[in-house]
């Protein structure tokens, strides 16, 4: 009898081999082998013998026990399968819960950052509120600010007034200095002064008149022929024009501002009446001049009349009264009251 051919085993992968090895390790096949061995022994024994019946009953009992074991193992496998499914569901639930917790952690982290910012702002607000509470009320601050603004406005107005006054004074002073310089140059450029510098000094009394008042009445013909008398008259007219220019400059530079005190003459000073020596040696007084002359014009007149022996008189110097030929002081020089200035004293600067 021909034996049936066995089907070749299919090629198994490494995974299948591992699964087969694992199943053989987990399943105990010794009982199955023992039952198979007994089954072959019972099948080969004669059926009419008593031993065969006993062997057959024993084999059936073993098969029933093995079947019960298989059923138990099947139940265990079902329980394990259900447990695996439960574990899978639990794993999924845990994963879902983990995702939820991660989202909650992110949300809580954001909320923590927001709360930290809020707390920081609250601390800053408390500090600012504390500093604000230390300050004075708004009404008092507004009053103090208004007072300061008024004070600033008054100071600015006062500064503007002072600036205008200083500008007017500077303009007037520049006019005075320029006119004095012009007069000095006019006096130095006169060629006739070189011949009049050797005239002797003439003493003057308290009222500006000498002892020879009778000689003042000279003839009109002599006065008209004397060139020095003509220059004196022209110098007086020039000094009058200079005074008028100074007054006009002060008024135009600062309208509504009082003129500086340096431009006013001494009210207590007496009028200056210079005298000239005639050809006979007697003194003669010219006619009364108009307004008082400036320093440069006084120097020019003194050079022309022979009152100054050392040349031009610088601005700011006080002309001393010259003594006579006997060396006696000029009459009336010691009788000048306090505060009274010499007629030749320059303007105060």
C-alpha positions, 0 to 999 in steps of 0.5 A: 500500500502506497503511503500518502505523500506529506505536503511540504512545509511552507517557508516560514518567516522569522516572525512565524518561527518565533510565534511557533517557538513561543506557542510550544513553550507555552503549551504542555504537549506531554499529556497529548503525547501520552494519550496518543501512545495509549490510543495506539496501544488500545487500537492494536490490542484485540477487541475481545480481551478484558484488558482491552476494555479496561484500557479503552475505559481508561483512555476515554477517561483521560480523553475526557480529562484532557478535554476538560483541560482544553475547555479550561484553557479556552476559558482562560484564553477568552478571559485573557483576550477580554483582559487584553481588550480591557487593557487596550481600552484602558491604554487608550483612555490613559492616552486620551487623559494624558492629552487632556492633561497636557492641554490643561498644563499648557492652559495653566501655564498660560494662565500662570503667565497672565497672573504673573503679569497681572501681579507685576502690574498690580505691584507697579500700580501700588507703587505709583498710587503710593507716590501719587498719594504723597503728592499734593492735591491737583488744585494746589498743584494748579495754583502753584503752577499758575503762580510760577507762570505769573512770576516767570511772566513778570520776570520776563517783562522786567527783563525786557524793560531792562534790556530796552533801557540798557539799549537806550543808554548804550545808544545815548552813550555811543552818541556822546562818545562819538560827538566828543571824539569828533570835537577832540579831532576838530580841536586838534586839527585847528592850525591856529591853536599852535600860536595861542598855546603860550597865552598866560592863564587868567584867574577867575572869580566865583561868578566867572568874572574877573576884576577887570569887568570894565574891560568887558565892554570892548568896541564892537569893531574890535570884536568883529575883527578878532578871529578868536571871538568868531571861533568861540561863537562858532564853538558855542553853536556847535556845542548847542547842536551836540546837546540837541543831538544827544537829547534826540538820540536818547528820546528816539532810542527808548521811547517812554524810558527816562534819560540816563542820569549821566546825560544830565548836567549839574544843576548847581554849577554856574555858567562858564564865562571865559575871558580873553587877554587883550593886547594891552594885558587886560582881561575881557569876557565874551558874551554869554554862551548858550548851553554848556559845552562838551569836553572836546569843545572846552579844550579847543576853546581853552587852547584858543584863549591861551588858558591851557599851557600843556596842550589838549585836556583829556576827557574826564580831567578837571581843569584847575584854575590857573594862578596869576603871575604872582602865584596867587590862587584864583579868586573864588576857587576855595569858596565853591560849595559842596556838590558844586562842580567846575564849569570845565568839569566833563559830563559824568559817565 
